[in-house]
């Protein structure tokens, strides 16, 4: 990882809420941003920020998500997700997160990621797959 990875770095992603990001079990009138999709979008925003500060062959994986999904965002609206690096402890990186649509706060919480060497991780996963008979 590069020396540029430091606390205080921030990134904001603008997400359009389309059908694929909404729940469907409350009918069309109840289509709102699904919490699992919000979590995925938070993870990807944090990963995108990290990629700017990683060396070739490095990436990151999520290790913890803590989120309060406090507002419903309707199909057709947008959300801005803002992530801020709150701590860097070796390869472990913590983020504070917030999200809001054009009317209200939507989410707040934290997310942790771990920086990995892609090749070493692939080898470790191959070994686990072999032990599992996959």
SULSUL-V590907 format. One record per residue. N is the residue number from 1. RES is the residue in one small letter. SS is DSSP state (~ for helix, > for strand, _ for the rest). PHI is phi in whole degrees, -180 to 180 (NA if undefined). NEAR is the number of other ideal C-beta (glycine too) atoms within 8 Angstrom. Layout:
BEGIN
{{N | RES | SS | PHI | NEAR} {N | RES | SS | PHI | NEAR}}
END
This chain:
BEGIN
{{1 | x | _ | NA | 8} {2 | x | _ | -85 | 7} {3 | x | _ | -66 | 4} {4 | x | _ | -72 | 6} {5 | x | _ | -74 | 12} {6 | x | _ | -151 | 8} {7 | x | _ | -60 | 7} {8 | x | _ | 95 | 6} {9 | x | _ | -62 | 10} {10 | x | > | -140 | 9} {11 | x | > | -148 | 10} {12 | x | > | -124 | 9} {13 | x | > | -113 | 10} {14 | x | > | -101 | 7} {15 | x | > | -119 | 10} {16 | x | > | -84 | 5} {17 | x | _ | -89 | 14} {18 | x | _ | -102 | 7} {19 | x | ~ | -56 | 6} {20 | x | ~ | -64 | 5} {21 | x | ~ | -99 | 10} {22 | x | > | -114 | 13} {23 | x | _ | -76 | 8} {24 | x | _ | -125 | 6} {25 | x | _ | -80 | 4} {26 | x | _ | -111 | 8} {27 | x | _ | 80 | 6} {28 | x | ~ | -63 | 4} {29 | x | ~ | -70 | 5} {30 | x | ~ | -104 | 8} {31 | x | _ | -75 | 12} {32 | x | > | -131 | 11} {33 | x | > | -53 | 14} {34 | x | _ | -78 | 9} {35 | x | ~ | -57 | 8} {36 | x | ~ | -61 | 6} {37 | x | ~ | -71 | 11} {38 | x | ~ | -60 | 15} {39 | x | ~ | -62 | 10} {40 | x | ~ | -60 | 8} {41 | x | ~ | -66 | 13} {42 | x | ~ | -64 | 17} {43 | x | ~ | -59 | 12} {44 | x | ~ | -68 | 9} {45 | x | ~ | -66 | 14} {46 | x | ~ | -63 | 17} {47 | x | ~ | -62 | 11} {48 | x | ~ | -60 | 10} {49 | x | ~ | -62 | 14} {50 | x | ~ | -62 | 13} {51 | x | ~ | -55 | 9} {52 | x | _ | -68 | 7} {53 | x | _ | -123 | 10} {54 | x | _ | -107 | 12} {55 | x | _ | -83 | 6} {56 | x | _ | -58 | 3} {57 | x | _ | 89 | 6} {58 | x | > | -106 | 11} {59 | x | > | -152 | 9} {60 | x | > | -143 | 14} {61 | x | > | -127 | 8} {62 | x | > | -76 | 10} {63 | x | > | -125 | 7} {64 | x | > | -163 | 7} {65 | x | > | -135 | 11} {66 | x | > | -129 | 6} {67 | x | > | -142 | 14} {68 | x | > | -111 | 6} {69 | x | > | -93 | 8} {70 | x | _ | -106 | 7} {71 | x | _ | -143 | 11} {72 | x | _ | -90 | 6} {73 | x | _ | -110 | 11} {74 | x | > | -78 | 9} {75 | x | _ | -52 | 9} {76 | x | _ | 95 | 4} {77 | x | _ | -86 | 11} {78 | x | > | -129 | 10} {79 | x | > | -131 | 15} {80 | x | > | -109 | 11} {81 | x | > | -105 | 14} {82 | x | > | -114 | 10} {83 | x | > | -121 | 15} {84 | x | > | -134 | 10} {85 | x | > | -67 | 15} {86 | x | > | -102 | 8} {87 | x | > | -161 | 8} {88 | x | > | -127 | 10} {89 | x | > | -126 | 6} {90 | x | _ | 65 | 4} {91 | x | _ | -90 | 7} {92 | x | > | -92 | 12} {93 | x | > | -126 | 16} {94 | x | > | -111 | 12} {95 | x | > | -129 | 14} {96 | x | > | -95 | 9} {97 | x | > | -129 | 17} {98 | x | > | -147 | 9} {99 | x | > | -143 | 14} {100 | x | > | -148 | 10} {101 | x | > | -99 | 13} {102 | x | _ | -75 | 5} {103 | x | _ | -117 | 5} {104 | x | _ | -160 | 6} {105 | x | > | -67 | 9} {106 | x | > | -113 | 14} {107 | x | > | -159 | 15} {108 | x | > | -151 | 9} {109 | x | > | 163 | 11} {110 | x | > | -144 | 12} {111 | x | > | -147 | 16} {112 | x | > | -117 | 12} {113 | x | > | -133 | 15} {114 | x | > | -124 | 10} {115 | x | > | -81 | 12} {116 | x | > | -121 | 11} {117 | x | > | -91 | 7} {118 | x | ~ | -60 | 9} {119 | x | ~ | -65 | 7} {120 | x | ~ | -64 | 8} {121 | x | ~ | -67 | 10} {122 | x | ~ | -61 | 8} {123 | x | ~ | -65 | 8} {124 | x | ~ | -63 | 8} {125 | x | ~ | -68 | 8} {126 | x | ~ | -62 | 8} {127 | x | ~ | -63 | 8} {128 | x | ~ | -67 | 8} {129 | x | ~ | -62 | 8} {130 | x | ~ | -64 | 8} {131 | x | ~ | -65 | 6} {132 | x | ~ | -84 | 6} {133 | x | _ | 75 | 4} {134 | x | _ | -98 | 4}}
END
